[in-house]
C-alpha cells in the first residue's frame, strides 16, 4: 500500500530549492493561479447571465464558502508543508485510496485550469491582434506559444516565475480598479437599488451563478504546492491561502456590483456582451482603459498558465515519489532545482486538449468555460475530502478544538452543494459530458493506484 507522506521537516525538499520564495512571492502563486483579471472580463458576465442583479450576492456567498475551505487548509499548512499541496494533507489522514483520489483530482484540476486559461489566452490574443492588424491568427499556434514560454520559465527558475506573476497580476488588477472607481464616480455616490433589491433574480439562477462564481476562486490554495520552496512555509503559506481568498473575494464582489451597475447605465445586457470591459470603459469615460484591461487579461492568462504548470508539476512530483506516477517524474533538474520532467509533462497535458479543440474551431471562450468547469470538479472533490479529514488530523497533532468540528463540516457541505449545483439540473451540451469525463479519469487513476499497490505487495 502507499505510504503516508511525512510532515514538513528540514530534510524533505524533494530536490527543490529550499526557502527561495518570499511571502509575497508565495502569495503570487495562489493569486496567479486564480488569474483574477479574467474574472471581471470573462467569468462575471457568465454569472450575470444566470444570477442577474444577484451577481454580487453570488460572489459574497462564494467568498464565504471559499473562506471556510481556506481556514481548513490554513490549519493543515501551519503543521505540514511539502510540494504535494492538498494531496499531502489528505494522505496524512485519509485511507490511501482517498488520498489517491485527492491526488488525481488535484492534478486534473491544475492541468485543466491551465487548459482553460490557454483557451482564454488565444481568445484575447486574437481580439487584440485583430484590432491592431485586421487579421486573426492561428489559435493552435497561439496556444502552443503561450504554453511553450510558460514551460520554459517554469523549467528554469521558480523565483523568476513568482516575481513575474506577482507584477503581472498587480498591474492588471490596478487598471481594473481604476476603471471601477471612475465608473462609480461618474454614476454618483448612490446605490443601485435594482441590485440591492435583487430585482428579477431567481433562486435557481442564484444557485447556478454561485457555482460559476466558485470557479473564479479555484487555485487559491496553490501556494501550498511551494512547501519546499517558500521561506518560513509554516507561516507564509497559510497566510497566503487565507489572504488570497479574502482579497479575491472583495475584488470580485466589488467588480460584480460595478459591472452590473455600468451595464444598467449603458442600457445593455452584461450577460450577453462579448467585450464587457470595453463597454464599461466607455461608461467610465476612459475608452483606453478597455484596451488596457484586455491587454491585462491577456497577460494575466499567461501568468495563470505559468502558475498552473508550476503547481501541477509539484503535485506530480510528489505523486511520483509516492508511487502514484512513474518514478522518473520525481526527478528534479540538477542546476535549476525544478521538477523539470513534471513541468514538461503537465505543460503538454494542458495544451493538448486546447490544441485539439482549437483545431476543430472551438472559440477561446468555449474552451475557457468547458475546461474550467472540468477543473472545478477536481477542486471541489479535493477541497471537500481535505476538509472532512481535518478534525482527525488535528487530533493526531494534539491541536483539536471544538470549532475544528464545525468549520470543516460547513466547508464540506458548501462544496457538496456546489457539486450538486454542477450536476443538477443536468447541464446542456458539452457541459453535460464533463462529469463522465471526470469520473472516467478518476477511475483510471484509482485503477493505476490499485495496480501499483498490488505490484508492491507482490514484490514484498
HUPEGI-V919185 format. One record per residue. RES is the residue in three letters. SS is DSSP state (~ for helix, > for strand, _ for the rest). OMEGA is omega in radians with two decimals (none if undefined). BURIAL is + if it has 24 or more other ideal C-beta (glycine too) atoms within 12 Angstrom, else -. Layout:
# HUPEGI-V919185
((RES SS OMEGA BURIAL) (RES SS OMEGA BURIAL))
This chain:
# HUPEGI-V919185
((UNK _ -3.13 -) (UNK _ 3.11 +) (UNK _ 3.08 -) (UNK _ -3.09 +) (UNK _ -3.12 +) (UNK _ 3.07 -) (UNK _ -3.08 +) (UNK _ 3.00 +) (UNK _ -3.10 -) (UNK _ -3.10 -) (UNK _ -3.08 -) (UNK _ -3.12 -) (UNK _ 3.08 +) (UNK _ 3.12 +) (UNK _ 3.13 +) (UNK _ -3.09 +) (UNK _ -3.00 +) (UNK _ 2.97 +) (UNK _ -3.06 +) (UNK _ -3.00 +) (UNK > 3.09 +) (UNK _ 3.09 +) (UNK ~ 3.13 +) (UNK ~ 3.12 +) (UNK ~ 3.06 +) (UNK ~ 3.07 +) (UNK ~ -3.12 +) (UNK ~ 3.14 +) (UNK ~ 3.13 +) (UNK ~ -3.11 +) (UNK ~ -3.07 +) (UNK ~ 3.09 +) (UNK ~ 3.07 +) (UNK ~ -3.07 +) (UNK _ -2.98 +) (UNK _ -3.13 +) (UNK ~ -3.09 +) (UNK ~ -3.13 +) (UNK ~ 3.07 +) (UNK ~ -3.06 +) (UNK ~ -2.99 +) (UNK ~ -3.00 +) (UNK ~ -3.12 +) (UNK ~ 3.06 +) (UNK ~ 3.11 +) (UNK ~ 3.10 +) (UNK ~ -3.13 +) (UNK ~ 3.12 +) (UNK ~ -3.13 +) (UNK ~ -3.01 +) (UNK ~ 3.10 +) (UNK ~ -3.13 +) (UNK ~ 3.07 +) (UNK ~ -3.11 +) (UNK ~ 3.14 +) (UNK ~ -3.14 +) (UNK ~ 3.09 +) (UNK ~ 3.14 +) (UNK ~ 3.04 +) (UNK ~ 3.14 +) (UNK ~ 3.10 +) (UNK ~ 3.10 +) (UNK ~ 3.13 +) (UNK ~ -3.13 +) (UNK ~ -3.12 +) (UNK ~ 3.13 +) (UNK ~ 3.06 +) (UNK ~ 3.11 +) (UNK ~ -3.14 +) (UNK ~ 3.11 +) (UNK ~ 3.10 +) (UNK ~ -3.13 +) (UNK ~ 3.11 +) (UNK ~ 3.10 +) (UNK ~ 3.05 +) (UNK ~ -3.00 +) (UNK ~ 3.08 +) (UNK _ -3.08 +) (UNK _ -3.02 +) (UNK _ 3.08 +) (UNK _ 3.10 +) (UNK _ 3.13 +) (UNK _ -2.98 +) (UNK _ 3.08 +) (UNK _ -3.08 +) (UNK ~ 3.11 +) (UNK ~ 3.11 +) (UNK ~ -3.10 +) (UNK ~ -3.13 +) (UNK ~ -3.09 +) (UNK ~ 3.13 +) (UNK ~ -3.01 +) (UNK ~ -3.02 +) (UNK _ 2.99 +) (UNK _ -3.05 -) (UNK ~ -3.07 +) (UNK ~ 3.06 +) (UNK ~ 3.02 +) (UNK ~ 3.10 +) (UNK ~ 3.09 +) (UNK ~ 3.11 +) (UNK ~ -3.11 +) (UNK ~ -3.10 +) (UNK ~ 3.12 +) (UNK ~ -3.11 +) (UNK ~ 3.10 +) (UNK ~ 3.09 +) (UNK ~ -3.08 +) (UNK ~ -3.13 +) (UNK ~ -3.12 +) (UNK ~ -3.12 +) (UNK ~ 3.04 +) (UNK ~ 3.04 +) (UNK ~ 3.10 +) (UNK ~ -3.13 +) (UNK ~ -3.09 +) (UNK ~ 3.01 +) (UNK ~ 3.07 +) (UNK ~ 3.08 +) (UNK ~ -3.14 +) (UNK ~ -3.08 +) (UNK ~ 3.04 +) (UNK ~ -3.10 +) (UNK ~ 3.09 +) (UNK ~ 3.14 +) (UNK ~ 3.07 +) (UNK ~ -3.13 +) (UNK ~ 3.14 +) (UNK ~ 3.11 -) (UNK ~ 3.10 -) (UNK ~ -3.05 -) (UNK ~ -3.01 -) (UNK ~ -3.08 -) (UNK _ -3.11 -) (UNK _ 3.02 -) (UNK _ -3.05 -) (UNK _ -3.08 -) (UNK _ 3.11 -) (UNK ~ 3.13 +) (UNK ~ -3.14 +) (UNK ~ 3.12 -) (UNK ~ 3.12 +) (UNK ~ 3.13 +) (UNK ~ -3.12 +) (UNK ~ -3.10 +) (UNK ~ 3.12 +) (UNK ~ 3.14 +) (UNK ~ 3.12 +) (UNK ~ 3.14 +) (UNK ~ 3.11 +) (UNK ~ -3.11 +) (UNK ~ -3.13 +) (UNK ~ 3.14 +) (UNK ~ 3.12 +) (UNK ~ -3.00 +) (UNK ~ -2.95 -) (UNK _ -3.13 +) (UNK ~ -3.14 +) (UNK ~ 3.06 +) (UNK ~ 3.14 +) (UNK ~ -3.06 +) (UNK ~ -3.14 +) (UNK ~ -3.14 +) (UNK ~ -3.12 +) (UNK ~ -3.11 +) (UNK ~ -3.12 +) (UNK ~ 3.14 -) (UNK ~ -3.09 +) (UNK ~ -3.14 +) (UNK ~ -3.14 +) (UNK ~ -3.11 +) (UNK ~ -3.13 +) (UNK ~ 3.13 +) (UNK ~ 3.14 -) (UNK ~ 3.13 +) (UNK ~ 3.14 +) (UNK ~ 3.07 +) (UNK ~ 3.14 +) (UNK ~ 3.13 +) (UNK ~ 3.13 +) (UNK ~ 3.11 -) (UNK ~ -3.14 +) (UNK ~ -3.12 +) (UNK ~ 3.13 +) (UNK ~ -3.14 -) (UNK ~ 3.11 -) (UNK ~ -3.06 +) (UNK _ -3.04 -) (UNK _ 3.00 -) (UNK _ -3.00 -) (UNK _ 3.00 -) (UNK _ -3.02 +) (UNK ~ 3.06 -) (UNK ~ 3.11 -) (UNK ~ -3.07 +) (UNK ~ 3.08 -) (UNK _ 3.09 -) (UNK _ -3.06 +) (UNK _ 3.09 -) (UNK _ -3.13 -) (UNK _ 3.06 +) (UNK _ 3.12 -) (UNK ~ -3.13 -) (UNK ~ 3.10 -) (UNK ~ 3.10 +) (UNK ~ -3.12 +) (UNK ~ 3.14 +) (UNK ~ 3.09 +) (UNK ~ 3.11 +) (UNK ~ 3.11 +) (UNK ~ 3.11 +) (UNK ~ 3.12 +) (UNK ~ 3.11 +) (UNK ~ 3.14 +) (UNK ~ 3.11 +) (UNK _ -3.03 +) (UNK _ -2.97 +) (UNK _ -3.07 +) (UNK _ -3.13 +) (UNK _ -3.10 +) (UNK _ -2.95 +) (UNK ~ 3.00 +) (UNK ~ -3.13 +) (UNK ~ 3.10 +) (UNK ~ -3.10 +) (UNK ~ -3.05 +) (UNK _ 3.13 +) (UNK _ -3.00 +) (UNK _ -3.14 +) (UNK > 3.06 +) (UNK _ -3.10 +) (UNK _ -2.97 +) (UNK ~ -3.11 +) (UNK ~ 3.04 +) (UNK ~ -3.01 -) (UNK ~ -3.08 +) (UNK ~ 3.11 +) (UNK ~ 3.10 +) (UNK ~ -3.13 +) (UNK ~ -3.13 +) (UNK ~ -3.10 +) (UNK ~ 3.12 +) (UNK ~ -3.12 +) (UNK ~ 3.12 +) (UNK ~ -3.10 +) (UNK ~ -3.09 +) (UNK ~ 3.12 +) (UNK ~ -3.14 +) (UNK ~ 3.11 +) (UNK ~ -3.12 +) (UNK ~ -3.11 +) (UNK ~ -3.11 +) (UNK ~ 3.11 +) (UNK ~ 3.14 +) (UNK ~ 3.14 +) (UNK ~ 3.13 +) (UNK ~ -3.07 +) (UNK ~ -3.13 +) (UNK ~ 3.11 +) (UNK ~ 3.09 +) (UNK ~ -3.13 +) (UNK ~ 3.14 +) (UNK ~ 3.00 +) (UNK ~ -3.13 +) (UNK ~ -3.12 +) (UNK ~ -3.11 -) (UNK _ -3.14 -) (UNK _ -3.11 -) (UNK _ 3.14 -) (UNK ~ -3.07 +) (UNK ~ -3.12 +) (UNK ~ -3.07 -) (UNK _ 3.10 +) (UNK _ -3.14 -) (UNK _ -3.01 +) (UNK ~ -3.10 +) (UNK ~ 3.14 +) (UNK ~ 3.08 +) (UNK ~ -3.11 +) (UNK ~ 3.11 +) (UNK ~ 3.08 +) (UNK ~ 3.14 +) (UNK ~ -3.14 +) (UNK ~ 3.12 +) (UNK _ -3.14 -) (UNK _ -3.07 +) (UNK ~ -3.10 -) (UNK ~ 3.13 -) (UNK ~ 3.12 +) (UNK ~ 3.11 +) (UNK ~ 3.13 +) (UNK ~ 3.13 +) (UNK ~ 3.07 +) (UNK ~ 3.07 +) (UNK ~ 3.10 +) (UNK ~ 3.10 +) (UNK ~ 3.12 +) (UNK ~ -3.11 +) (UNK ~ 3.09 +) (UNK ~ 3.10 +) (UNK ~ 3.02 +) (UNK ~ 3.12 +) (UNK ~ 3.10 +) (UNK ~ 3.08 +) (UNK ~ 3.13 +) (UNK ~ -3.12 +) (UNK ~ -3.13 +) (UNK ~ 3.10 +) (UNK ~ 3.11 +) (UNK ~ -3.11 +) (UNK ~ -3.11 +) (UNK ~ -3.12 +) (UNK ~ -3.12 +) (UNK ~ 3.01 +) (UNK ~ -3.14 +) (UNK ~ 3.09 +) (UNK ~ -3.12 +) (UNK ~ 3.07 +) (UNK ~ 3.10 +) (UNK ~ 3.12 +) (UNK ~ -3.09 +) (UNK _ 2.99 +) (UNK _ 3.13 +) (UNK _ 3.09 +) (UNK _ -3.10 +) (UNK _ -3.05 -) (UNK ~ -3.12 -) (UNK ~ -3.14 -) (UNK ~ 3.08 +) (UNK ~ -3.12 +) (UNK _ 3.05 +) (UNK _ -3.13 +) (UNK _ -3.05 -) (UNK _ -3.09 -) (UNK _ -3.06 -) (UNK _ -3.08 +) (UNK _ 3.04 +) (UNK _ 3.10 +) (UNK _ -2.90 +) (UNK ~ -3.12 +) (UNK ~ 3.12 +) (UNK ~ 3.09 +) (UNK ~ -3.12 +) (UNK ~ -3.11 +) (UNK ~ -3.11 +) (UNK ~ 3.08 +) (UNK ~ 3.10 +) (UNK ~ 3.14 +) (UNK ~ -3.14 +) (UNK ~ -3.04 +) (UNK ~ -3.04 +) (UNK ~ 3.13 +) (UNK ~ 3.12 +) (UNK ~ 3.14 +) (UNK ~ 3.13 +) (UNK ~ -3.13 -) (UNK ~ 3.13 +) (UNK ~ 3.13 +) (UNK ~ 3.12 -) (UNK _ 3.03 -) (UNK _ 3.14 -) (UNK _ 3.11 +) (UNK _ 3.13 +) (UNK ~ 3.14 +) (UNK ~ 3.06 +) (UNK ~ 3.11 +) (UNK ~ 3.11 +) (UNK ~ -3.12 +) (UNK ~ -3.08 +) (UNK ~ -3.05 +) (UNK ~ 3.02 +) (UNK ~ 3.10 +) (UNK ~ 3.08 +) (UNK ~ 3.12 +) (UNK ~ -3.09 +) (UNK ~ 3.10 +) (UNK ~ -3.14 +) (UNK ~ -3.13 +) (UNK ~ -3.08 +) (UNK ~ 3.13 +) (UNK ~ 3.14 +) (UNK ~ 3.13 +) (UNK ~ -3.08 +) (UNK ~ -3.11 +) (UNK ~ 3.13 +) (UNK ~ 3.11 +) (UNK ~ 3.13 +) (UNK ~ -3.09 +) (UNK ~ -3.00 +) (UNK ~ -3.11 +) (UNK ~ 3.13 +) (UNK ~ 3.13 +) (UNK ~ -3.13 +) (UNK ~ 3.08 +) (UNK ~ -3.10 -) (UNK ~ 3.13 -) (UNK _ 3.07 -) (UNK _ -3.12 -) (UNK _ -3.07 -) (UNK _ 3.08 -) (UNK _ -3.12 -) (UNK _ -3.13 -) (UNK ~ -3.14 -) (UNK ~ 3.07 +) (UNK ~ -3.04 -) (UNK ~ -3.03 -) (UNK ~ 3.13 +) (UNK ~ -3.13 +) (UNK ~ 3.05 -) (UNK ~ 3.12 +) (UNK ~ -3.13 +) (UNK ~ 3.11 +) (UNK ~ 3.11 -) (UNK ~ 3.12 +) (UNK ~ 3.10 +) (UNK ~ 3.11 -) (UNK ~ 3.10 +) (UNK ~ 3.12 +) (UNK ~ 3.10 +) (UNK ~ 3.11 -) (UNK ~ 3.08 +) (UNK ~ -3.00 +) (UNK ~ -3.06 +) (UNK _ -0.08 -) (UNK _ -3.07 -) (UNK _ -3.12 -) (UNK _ 3.14 +) (UNK _ 3.04 -) (UNK ~ -3.10 -) (UNK ~ -3.12 -) (UNK ~ 3.14 +) (UNK ~ 3.14 -) (UNK ~ -3.02 -) (UNK ~ 3.11 +) (UNK ~ -3.14 +) (UNK ~ 3.08 -) (UNK ~ 3.12 +) (UNK ~ -3.13 +) (UNK ~ 3.11 -) (UNK ~ 3.11 -) (UNK ~ -3.11 +) (UNK ~ 3.10 +) (UNK ~ 3.12 -) (UNK ~ 3.13 -) (UNK ~ 3.13 +) (UNK ~ 3.06 +) (UNK ~ 3.08 -) (UNK ~ 3.10 +) (UNK ~ -3.14 +) (UNK ~ 3.13 -) (UNK ~ 3.14 -) (UNK ~ 3.11 +) (UNK ~ 3.13 +) (UNK ~ 3.12 -) (UNK ~ 3.13 -) (UNK ~ 3.11 -) (UNK ~ 3.13 -) (UNK ~ 3.13 -) (UNK ~ -3.13 -) (UNK _ none -))
